[in-house]
Amino acid sequence: MIIKELKIQIKNIGGFGQLCFYLGTFFLASALPIAGIFYLIALFTSIHKTKRSILKDGWNQILIVSSGFILFSSIKTNLFHLQNNTNEIQYSSSWYSLFNWIPLFLIFIYFQHYLKNKDQRSWFSKILISGTFPVFFSCLLQYKYRLYGPWETFGGLIVWFNKPLYGIDGGAPFDGLSGLFSNPNYLGFWLSTIFPLIVALILENKFFNYKKFFTIGLSLLTVILILYTRSRNAILNLFVTSFLVFGLKNLLLALIIIILIFFFVDLLKFGSIFPEAFARIGSIFYSQYLRFNIWSNTIKLIAQRPIFGYGAATFPIYFSIRDIGIQHTHNLPLQIAYDYGILNSIILTLFVTFLVFRGYQAILEAKSYKETNIFNRCWLIASFATIFHHFFDITYYDGKISILIWILLAGLKCIIDECKKSKKYV
């Protein structure tokens, strides 16, 4: 029945490009190269079908300006090697970093064709969640059965990391569940981002049937796995998004239920790190203190080259010179300012901020859309979660995550346009 509905939806709305978009979404979490192939086909199909100037949209114009800054900064970094005081810096890496931005701007612009209405966005959410089942499976293999990777295929293009876990059986301190991702923070980001979309499926289903019970169970599993990642930012993200979805009263009730389930799970000896996971929350404040030191040092560096930055991929080298061995700034606006200059950071930060704000306005004004408003609100919260996370950590440079972020932002732009057309929001 579900497959039949999907076929009808693809045929009536998007055709072949829509199908490739959905296939790319299904493989996004578990097989990025395969997802990339389908997304490329969907991208070129959308470019061919839309046949309109991207300059007509003000949002697109902002991204074009930002692309110019990024491109010029990369050229300047490579050609002039501004005040280069170490031969370790590989300036050519800044060319590769262009793929973290410019192609994703195209995704934002052209994937709106596949997210124009609520049905398209709803199917995207369902397929994204379905595509996350390999992630759940990898977590089960890693935690319960102690089956570790990395497992590679297609010459190493597809890798399931499934890193060894320590501390569960008396070893070293527990590092956190990561599943097929290379880092627990990446898994935590992914799960905390899709959580509001799972909740949307629960709230939209008014009847207590097997579908609702299944999605409720799936949401609880997602929460449990987020806690097992021991990722401070993911846990913080979970609380913030849960508050936005449920409100304070319902959130407290949900937390009580989750705590009881966790203690029951611990009682059955399925897990033993629940107290540690919540103790991890208390260390958030300490970790943020350390981040303030990183941020202050980053700001000093930015002040020396405020216009075009240092170029991408140079941050670990400059900070190792200062005896601070970190890979990034732990704040995406600061990272962009360091890489490409303050002005470009302001442009992209304001772009995303205003997009979320206008989405909030649109959904607030569209109260008469009772059925679609629940889903749109959860989509907005998922989009907000991706932004909130990047004020304290950077997971953006994982291709799976950056693609997901820009697709969510594209869908948010479609929500704004949809409300405008319906004259519910001006």
N, C-alpha and C positions, 0 to 999 in steps of 0.2 A: 504493500500500500504506500509506504513512504517512498520507495523507489519510483513508483508510478507517478506520484505527485511531483517528485523532483524532475522527472522527464518532461512532464507537462510544463513545469515552471521554466525549465531551460529552453524548451521549444518556443514558448510564447514570449519570453522576455529577452533572453540573451543569445540563444543559439549556440554555435560552436565555441565562441569566445567565452561565454558564460560557463560552459562545461569545463573548459581548460582552467578557468579561474577557480572553480570549485575543486578540480583535481589538484591544482597547485596548493590550495588551502588544506586539502586532506593530507598531503605529504609534507607540509611545511615543518611540522615539529620533528618528524622522524627521518626524513630524507630530503634535505634542502636542495641538492642538485636536481633531483627529479621534480620537486616543486618549482625550481627555477625555470626548467624547460617549459612546463605548462604555463607559468606566469608570463614568460616571454611571448609565447603564442597569444595569450590573452591580451598582453600589452599591445602587440602589433595589430591584433584584431580590433581593439578599441580605437587605436590611432586611425585605422582605416575607416571605421564606422562613424566616428564622431565628425571627422572632416570639418572642424571649425578651429578658428584661431584660438590658441590658449591665452593670447594676450587680452581677450575680451573679459576675462575674469580677474578681478583685483587680487584675489588670493594667489593665483598663478603668477601674476606679475611680481609679487613679493618673492616667491621662490626663484624666479628667474634672476632677480637682483642678487639674491643670496648665492646662487650658482656662480654668478660673475665674481663675487668676492672670493669664493672658494677656489675657483679656477685661477684667478689672478694671484692669489696667495701661493698656490702650488707652483705656478710659473716663477714667481719672484723667489721663492725658497730654493728652487732648483737651479735657476740661472745665476743668481747673485750670491747665494750662501751668506746671508747677512751675518756679519760678525761671528763667523764660525770659529769656535775656539776648541774644537775637538774633531779628530778625524774619524770618530766612531759613528757619527750620525750619518745614517743612510738617507739622504734627502730624496732619493728615488721612491722611497716608501710613501711619500706624500701623494704620488700619482695614484697608487693603489687605493689610497683613502678616498679618492673621488667617488669610488663605487659605494661608499657608505652614505653618500648624499645625493648626487645628481640623478642616478637611476631611480632612487627612492622618491625623489620629487616627481618623477614621471609616473611612478606608481600612484602617488596621491592624485595627480591630475587625471590620469586615464582610467584608473580602476573605479572611479566614481560611476562609470558607465555600468558597472556590475553591482552597484550598491544603491541605486537611485531610489528604490522604494523599500518599504518595510519587509516585504516577502523576500526580496533578494538578500537583505541584511540578516533576516532570520535564518535563511538557509545557510548563509555563510557561517553564522554562529554554530548551527547544528553540525556542519561539516568540520569546522575548526575543533569543536569538542570531540567529535568522532575521531579526528586525526590525532587527538591527544591520548587516545587509548594505548598506543605503543609506549607513550611516556609512562603511563600508569603501570604497564606491564614491565617496563625496564626497572621501575622502582621496586616492584615486587621481586624481580630477580636479584636485584642488588641487596635489598634489605632482608627479605625473608629467607631466600635460598642461597645467599652469598655467592652468586654467580657473577663474576667480574670480567670486564673487558680489558682493553678496548676491543670491540668487534668491528672489523672494517670490511667493506665491499666496494666494488668498482674502483679498485686501485687506491683505496683510502679516501675516495670522495665522500663516502657516507661512513660515518663513525658513530657508534654508540659507545660512550666512554665507560659508563658503569664502573666507576673507580672503587677500589677496595674500601670497605668501611672498617674503622678501627674503634676499639673501646667497648663494643657491645659484649664481647666475651672476655673482658678483662684486659684489653690491649690499651693502646694509646688513646687519648681523648677523642671523642667522636667528632668527625669532621662535618657531618651533615649529609643528608641524602641528596644525591644529584641526578640519579637515573641516567638517561642517555646523554644528558647535557655534560659539559666539561666542568661545570662549577655549580655548587648548591644555590648560589645567588641567581643563576640563570633559570634553574628549575623553579625557584621560588617566584621569580618575576613572571614566568609563563603561567603558573598556576594561579597566582593572585590576580593576573589580568583576565583570565577566562572565567574566574569565579563569578563575577557579576553577570556574565552571559549565561552561566548555568542557572543562576538564581532567576534570571528573566524567564527561562523555560519553565521553572517551577511556578512562578507567579502567574504566567499566562494560562497555564492549565488549571481551570477552575474546578475540575473534577478529580476526586481521589481515585485514580485508576493506576494501572501498573506503570504507565509512563511517568506519572508524578512521583510515585514511590521510587522509581529508578533514578530520576534526576535528583531527588532529595538525597538518596544514598550516594550518588556521584558527587554532590556538593560537600557532603560530610567527608568523603574520601579525599577530596581536594584540600579541605581544611586540614585534615590529619597530615597529609603529605607536606603541606606548607610548613607546619610546625616541625616536622621531621627534618626539613632542610636546615633548620637552625639558622636560617638567614634572617638577620635582624630587620632588614628592610622589607623583606617579603612578609614577615609577621606584622610589622607596623602597617604595611600596605593592606593586609587582610583586615585589620581592625578599622582602618579608615574607610575602606570600601564597604565593609559590613555596616558601619554606622550610617553611611550615606544611603545604602540600600534599605536597611531595616528600621532605622531610627534607634534611639537610645533604649526604649523599653523592650522592643523585639530583639535588639542586639544582646541585651543582658540575658533574656530567656534562651537565645541561641547559644550563648557562651556556656550557660549552665548545662545544656544538653550535650554540647561538645565535650565539656570537662567530664561529665558522667560517662560518656562513651569511651573517652580516653582511659579513664581509670579501669573500666571494664576490660578494655583491650590489654592494658598492663597486667591485670589480674590473670588473664589467660596466657600470659607470657609471650604474647605476640610482639610486644615492644617493651622497652625499658628506659626510654629517654624522654618520656613526657615531662617529668619535673625539670630536666635539664633544658628542654625546649622553652619552657616558660621562664626559667631562670635567665635564659638568653635575652629575654625582653628587657630585664633590668640592666643589662650591659649596653643597651642602646645609647644611654646618655653618655657613658664613658667613651664609646666609639665615636660619638658625635664630637666629643671634646678633641679627640685625635684628628678628626676631619677638619676641625677649625684650624688646626695647625697647618694641615696640608693646604687648605684654602688660602690662608694668609700668605704662605710662601708662594702659592700660585699667583695671587694678585700682585705680588712684588715683581714676579717675572713678566706678567702681562703688562705692567706699567712701563717696562723697558721697551716693549715692541707692541704698542697698543693698536696700530692701524691694521697690519696684515698678519700679525702673530708670528709664531716660530715655524709653522708648518706641522702637518700631522706626523705622528709616529716619532717625534723628537722628545716628547715629555719624559719618558723614563731615563733618557740619557742626561738631560739637563738636571733632573732631580737626583740622579746617582752622583753627579758632580758635587751636589750639595749633601752627599751622604744620606739621602733619603731614598731608599729603594722601593718606589711604588710605580705602578704602571699608568695610572691616570689620576685625574683631579678629584674623583668621587663627587663630581657635580658637573652635569652636562653643559649648562651655560658657561661655566668657567672653562671647561675643556674646549668649547668652540672658540671662546675668546682667546685662549692660549694658542690654538691651532691656526685660526683664521682671522683673528682680530676682534676688538670689542664691538665694532659696529655690526659685524655679521652676527655676533652672538645676540645683540639686542634685537636685530631683525627677526631671527628665528625664534627667540624666546617670546617676543611680542606676538609673532604669528600664531604660535601654538596657544598662548594665553588667551588671545582674543577669539580664536577659533572655539576653544572650550567655553568661554564666556558667552559667545553668540549662540552656541549650542544649548547652553543652559537657558538663555532667554527664549529661544525658540520652543524648547520643550515646556517651559513654564507657561508660555502663552497658548500652547496647544492642549490645554486641559480637557477640551471636549473629546480629544482622541483617547478614550479610555483604554482601548485595546492596544493601540500602537504606542501610547505614551509610556507604559510600563517598560516595554522593550527598549524604546529610545532612551529612557532614563538610565537603564542598566548599561546601554552602549556608551552613554556619556560618562558614567562612572568608571567603566573599563578604560576609556580613553584618558580620564583624569588619573587613573592608577598608574598608567605608563609614564605620565609626566611627573607625578609626585615621587615615584621611585627614583627618578634620575636627578632629583635634587640632593640625594644622599649617596648614590652609587651610580655606576655606569655599566649597564649591560647592553647598551645600544649596539656595540660593535660585533655582537653575534648576529649573523645574517638573518636567522630565524626571527629574532626579536625585533630588529629594525624594520623588517618587512611587515610584521604584525602591527607595529606602532603606526606606520604610515597608512596601512589599510584601515585601521580603526579611525584615524584622523580623516581619511577620505570618506568613510561612512558618516562621520559626524558632519562633514561639510554637506553631504547629501541630505541629512536630517534638516539642516538649516534651509537648504533650497526647497525641500519638500514642504516645509511649513510656510515659506514665503509664497509658493505657488498656491497653496490652499487659503491664502489670505488670513491665516491665523497669526502670522507674525510679520512685522514690517521692519 
